[in-house]
Amino acid sequence: MGYVFIIFFILSFFIVTFALLHLLAGGAALLKGDKTTGNILVFAGGLIALPTIPLLAVLPGIPFLTWILGATLCCVGAYMNGKEKGNINKSHHAIRITIAVLLTLGLALV
């Protein structure tokens, strides 16, 4: 029982961190006036992914869907930002998608 709690705590920390970082990055870009579709998607994805952990305590199943939608919007928005600016860093996007997939698998197993 103790290991499950520790894994859940670590997973929760990384999920909230992922969502907050994307929310802050999208929000900062929007506040600077860079209102591109990619920045809006990153901000919306962070906003949708953020309540995943509190929802996990209340509703079964729904947090998984909100996490998938939020993480997908973050990844697609970041890719669109790179494409619009003309500097797509493939390794950066591969790392972001890998982290999102690993967190999704962890959320599915908990």
N, C-alpha and C positions, 0 to 999 in steps of 0.2 A: 504494500500500500504506500509506503514511503517513497519508493522510486517513481511511482506514477505521479505523485504530487510534485516531486522535483522536476520531472520531465514536463509536466503541465505548466509549472511556473516558468521554466526556461522558455518553453514554446510561447507562452503568453507574452513574455517580455519581448521576444523577437517579433511577434506579430504586431504588437502595439508600436514597437520601434519602426518597423517597416511602414506601417500606416502613417505614423506621425512624421517621419522623414519625407514621405511623398506629399503629405498634406502641407508641410512647411515649404517644401520646394515649389510646389504648385502655387501656393498662396503668395510666396515672395515674388514669383515671376508675374503673377497677376497684379500684385500691388505696384510693381515697377511699370506696369502698362503693357506688358507683353502678353496680350490676350489672344494667343494662338489656340487652335483646337487641341494641340498636344498638352499645353499647360492646363487648360480647362479639364481635360481628361485625367491628368495626373492629380489635380486638386480634388476632383469628384471621386476618383478611385480611393484616395486617402481618406476622404470623408466617409465613403461607404464601408471601407475596410476597418475603420477605427472601432466601431461598436461590436466587433466580432466577439471579443472575450466577455464583455458584460452580457451579451445576448446568449452566450454559451451557458451561462448559469440559469437562464430563464427558459429558453426555448430550444428544444432539440431539433437539429436539421437546418434551421434558418441561418445560424451563424456560418455554417459551411458555405451556403449559397452567397451570403453577403461577402465573405472572404474571397471566394472565387471571382465574383463580379468586381470587387474593389481591386484585387491584385491584377486582374486582366486589364482593367482600365488604366492602372498605373503603368503597366508594361507597354500597352499600346500607345498611350500618351507620350511616354518617353521615347519610343521608337519614332513617333510622328514628329517630335521636337527635333530629333537628330536628322530626320529626312528633310524637314523644312529648312533647317539651318545648313544642310549640306555636309555635315560631318558625322556620319554614322560610325560610332565606335562599336564594332560587332562584339568585342569581348565584354564591354560594359553591359550591353544588353543581354548577352548570354549569361553573365553572372547574375543579373537582376532576375531573369526568368528562372534560373536554377534555384535561387534563393526562394522565389515565390512558389515554385513546385515543391521544394523540400518542406516549406512551411505548410503548404496545402496537404501534403502526405502526412505530416505530423498531426495536423488538425483532424484529418480523417481517422487516424489511429487512436486518438485520445477520446 
